[in-house]
Amino acid sequence: MYRVVVTPAEDAPAERTSAPTWQFEAEHGRITSGDIECHDGDPQNCATSGGRDVSGLTRPESRVDVDVQVPHDGTDLAGILYGSRGVPGSQALYADDSHVTDITYPATLLPTYRGRVDVPVELTAGAHPCRCGARARMRTVCCPGVMWRSTGST
C-alpha cells in the first residue's frame, strides 16, 4: 500500500505524519449469514493474514459487523479487501445503522484473488458500529478484511 501526501511548496521540508490505522480481520467481526473459510496456508489461495476469509455473503441478510473507535471528528477511510468470482460485486456500507454508501467492487479472477476499495466515511470521535452487507439486488463478494484509517481531516 502507498500513501501520497501533497503539500504546498515551502522552504522548510514537509513534516511527515502518520494517521492512526486499525485493521480488522473480517472473520473476527460479527458474521450474519456467511461462512469462515480456512485456507490452511495454501499459497494458491492468496489468503490474508490468519489464512481465513469470510465467504458466502450471498443472501440479503448477509453482513459483517465491526466496531470502530475513532480518535477525532473527520473523514476516515474504510479500506475493504475483497474477492469475487470473475464478476463485479457490490455491498452497502453502514455506520451507526445509517447507510453511508453502496460499494462497487471490480471483478477479480477468483474469490481468493484480492482487490481493495477505499471508502471515505465521515465520523465523529468515539465508538461506531459499522457493517458491510448486502442490499436488494446486490451481487456480494468474499470479504477477508477491513482496514480503517483515520485521515486526520476535519
C-alpha positions as CSV (number, residue, x, y, z in Angstrom):
1,M,0.0,0.0,0.0
2,Y,1.2,3.5,-0.8
3,R,0.2,6.8,0.8
4,V,0.8,10.0,-1.1
5,V,0.7,13.4,0.8
6,V,0.6,16.6,-1.3
7,T,1.7,19.8,0.5
8,P,2.3,23.3,-0.8
9,A,5.8,24.2,-1.8
10,E,7.7,25.7,1.2
11,D,11.3,26.4,2.1
12,A,11.2,24.0,5.0
13,P,10.9,20.3,4.4
14,A,7.4,18.9,4.9
15,E,6.7,17.2,8.2
16,R,5.8,13.5,7.9
17,T,2.8,12.4,9.8
18,S,1.2,9.0,10.2
19,A,-2.5,8.6,10.6
20,P,-3.8,6.0,13.2
21,T,-4.8,2.8,11.5
22,W,-6.9,-0.1,12.7
23,Q,-7.1,-3.4,10.9
24,F,-9.9,-5.9,11.4
25,E,-9.9,-9.4,10.1
26,A,-13.5,-10.0,8.8
27,E,-13.6,-13.4,10.4
28,H,-13.3,-11.7,13.8
29,G,-16.3,-9.5,13.2
30,R,-19.9,-10.5,13.8
31,I,-20.9,-12.5,10.8
32,T,-24.5,-13.0,9.8
33,S,-25.4,-15.5,7.1
34,G,-21.8,-16.0,6.0
35,D,-19.1,-18.6,6.4
36,I,-15.5,-18.6,7.5
37,E,-13.3,-20.4,5.0
38,C,-9.9,-21.6,6.1
39,H,-7.1,-21.8,3.5
40,D,-4.5,-23.8,5.7
41,G,-1.5,-22.0,4.3
42,D,-2.1,-22.9,0.6
43,P,-0.2,-20.3,-1.3
44,Q,-2.5,-20.6,-4.3
45,N,-5.4,-19.2,-2.2
46,C,-3.8,-15.8,-1.6
47,A,-5.2,-15.7,1.9
48,T,-5.0,-12.6,4.1
49,S,-3.3,-12.8,7.5
50,G,-4.6,-15.6,9.6
51,G,-5.4,-17.7,6.5
52,R,-9.1,-17.2,6.7
53,D,-11.8,-15.4,4.8
54,V,-15.5,-14.7,5.2
55,S,-17.3,-16.1,2.2
56,G,-20.9,-17.0,1.4
57,L,-22.2,-13.4,1.8
58,T,-24.8,-14.0,-0.9
59,R,-28.1,-13.7,0.9
60,P,-29.9,-10.4,1.5
61,E,-29.3,-10.6,5.3
62,S,-25.6,-11.4,4.8
63,R,-23.2,-9.0,6.6
64,V,-20.1,-8.5,8.6
65,D,-20.2,-6.1,11.6
66,V,-17.1,-4.5,13.3
67,D,-16.8,-1.8,16.0
68,V,-14.5,1.2,15.1
69,Q,-13.0,3.6,17.7
70,V,-12.4,7.0,16.0
71,P,-9.9,9.3,17.8
72,H,-11.4,12.6,16.4
73,D,-14.1,14.0,14.2
74,G,-13.4,13.9,10.5
75,T,-13.1,11.8,7.4
76,D,-11.9,8.3,7.8
77,L,-11.2,5.7,5.1
78,A,-12.6,2.2,5.2
79,G,-10.3,0.0,3.1
80,I,-12.1,-3.2,2.3
81,L,-10.3,-6.2,0.9
82,Y,-12.5,-8.4,-1.3
83,G,-12.6,-11.2,-3.9
84,S,-15.2,-12.1,-6.5
85,R,-15.9,-14.9,-8.9
86,G,-14.8,-13.1,-12.0
87,V,-17.7,-10.6,-12.0
88,P,-18.1,-7.2,-10.3
89,G,-19.7,-7.2,-6.8
90,S,-21.4,-4.7,-4.5
91,Q,-22.2,-4.3,-0.9
92,A,-23.6,-1.5,1.2
93,L,-21.6,0.2,4.0
94,Y,-23.3,1.4,7.1
95,A,-22.1,3.3,10.1
96,D,-24.2,3.9,13.2
97,D,-27.0,2.0,11.5
98,S,-27.2,4.6,8.7
99,H,-26.4,3.9,5.1
100,V,-23.2,5.5,4.1
101,T,-22.8,4.4,0.5
102,D,-23.0,1.4,-1.8
103,I,-19.6,0.0,-2.7
104,T,-18.9,-1.4,-6.1
105,Y,-16.1,-3.9,-6.3
106,P,-14.3,-4.5,-9.6
107,A,-14.1,-8.2,-10.7
108,T,-11.2,-10.3,-9.5
109,L,-10.2,-13.5,-11.2
110,L,-11.3,-15.7,-8.3
111,P,-12.6,-15.1,-4.7
112,T,-9.1,-15.8,-3.4
113,Y,-7.5,-13.1,-5.5
114,R,-7.7,-9.8,-3.7
115,G,-8.8,-6.3,-4.6
116,R,-9.2,-3.3,-2.3
117,V,-11.6,-0.5,-2.3
118,D,-11.2,2.6,0.0
119,V,-14.4,4.4,1.0
120,P,-14.4,7.8,2.8
121,V,-16.6,7.9,5.9
122,E,-17.5,11.0,8.0
123,L,-17.5,10.1,11.6
124,T,-17.3,11.8,15.0
125,A,-14.9,10.9,17.7
126,G,-15.9,7.8,19.6
127,A,-17.1,4.3,19.1
128,H,-19.1,3.4,16.0
129,P,-20.7,0.1,14.9
130,C,-20.0,-0.4,11.2
131,R,-21.1,-3.1,8.7
132,C,-20.7,-4.2,5.2
133,G,-23.6,-6.2,3.8
134,A,-26.0,-6.9,1.0
135,R,-28.9,-4.8,-0.1
136,A,-31.6,-5.8,-2.5
137,R,-30.4,-7.0,-5.9
138,M,-26.7,-6.7,-5.0
139,R,-24.1,-9.3,-6.1
140,T,-22.0,-9.8,-2.9
141,V,-18.4,-10.8,-2.6
142,C,-15.9,-12.5,-0.4
143,C,-14.7,-10.2,2.4
144,P,-11.4,-11.1,4.0
145,G,-10.7,-7.9,5.9
146,V,-11.4,-4.3,6.7
147,M,-8.7,-1.6,7.4
148,W,-9.9,1.6,8.9
149,R,-7.6,4.7,8.6
150,S,-8.2,8.0,10.3
151,T,-7.1,10.6,7.8
152,G,-6.9,13.4,10.3
153,S,-9.0,15.8,8.2
154,T,-11.9,17.7,9.7
